[in-house]
């Protein structure tokens, strides 16, 4: 396997733009959603590490209202947004809303 990997042509990773360079708005939205999730669960240390590693300052994070606007999520008509659980992050609510009822844990699972 090692010899095959050595023979494989290597591409220059600097030659192509990264996904974040190709779509900086998508990167900023994703970074903002991760930060919002970390804040919602009081993961302050993780947030303090995440922001510098992502090259983002706290004042560069997009507010959730702007993210929803860019993603074309209508706050009034969206069933998902009307059923959000208070105190939970947007990401947590989104994942919960997308899961099939059969995927959700039951009370029996908690025992």
N, C-alpha and C positions, 0 to 999 in steps of 0.2 A: 504494500500500500504506500509506504513511504517513497519508494522509487517511482511509483506512478504519479504521486503528488509532485515530486521534483520535476518530472517530465511535463506536467500540465502547464499550459501557457498561463502566465501570470498577468493579470491586468493591473494597470496602474490605478489605485483607488483615488488618486488625486485628479485623474483625467475626467471623471464624471462628477457632476454635482451630487451632493447628498440629497436625500429627500427633503430635508429641512431647507436646503438652499433652493431647491426646485419649487417649493411652495412654503414660503416663510409664514404666511397667514395660518396655514394648517398646523405648522409647528407651534406657532404662538397660541393657537386655540388648544392644542393638545397639552402644552406646558401649563396653560392656565387651568385646564380641567384637572390635571394631576395635582397642582398646587391647591386648588379648591378642595379636592378630596382629602389631601393631607391636613389642611386647616380644619375641615369639618370633624376630623377624628383626633384633633389635638396632637398631631405628629409633628410638633414644632422642630425637633432636632432633624428629622428627615427632611422637612421643608427647608431648613437652614442649609442642609447639604445639597438638596436637589436644585435649588435656585441657582447657586453659583456654578454647579456642574452643567446646568442647562444653558448657562450664559445669559440668564434672565434676572433682571432686578425686580423687586416686588412691585414697584410702580409701573412696570411694563406688562403686568398681568391684565388680561381682559376681564371686565366684569361679566358675570353670567348673562345678564340681559343682552350685552353686545354679542356674546357667543351664540345665544339663541337666535338673534337677528341674522347673523351671518350664516348660520346653519338652516335658516328658514323654518325655525320652529315657532309656530304661533302660540304665544303664551296663553291666550284665552281659549282657543278651541282644542288645544292638545289635551287629550285624555290623560296622557302620561304626566304632564305638568300639573294638572288638576288633582292628581292622586299622589303627588310627591309626599314623602314622609318628612315632616319637619325635623331638622337637625341631622338629616342624612345628606351626604354629598350628591351632587348631580350624577356623578358616575355611578354611585351605588344605586340610586333610583333608576337610572337607565338600564343597568344590568338586570336589576330586579324586574323591571317592566318587560324586558326582552326574553326573560326565561319563561319556558313553558310551565304551566301549573304543576305538571308532573315532575319537573326538576326542582321545585321548591321543597325545602325540608318540612316535614310534618312534625306535630307535637310528639309523636312516637319516636321520631329520629332524635329528638333532644334528650330523651331519657337514657 
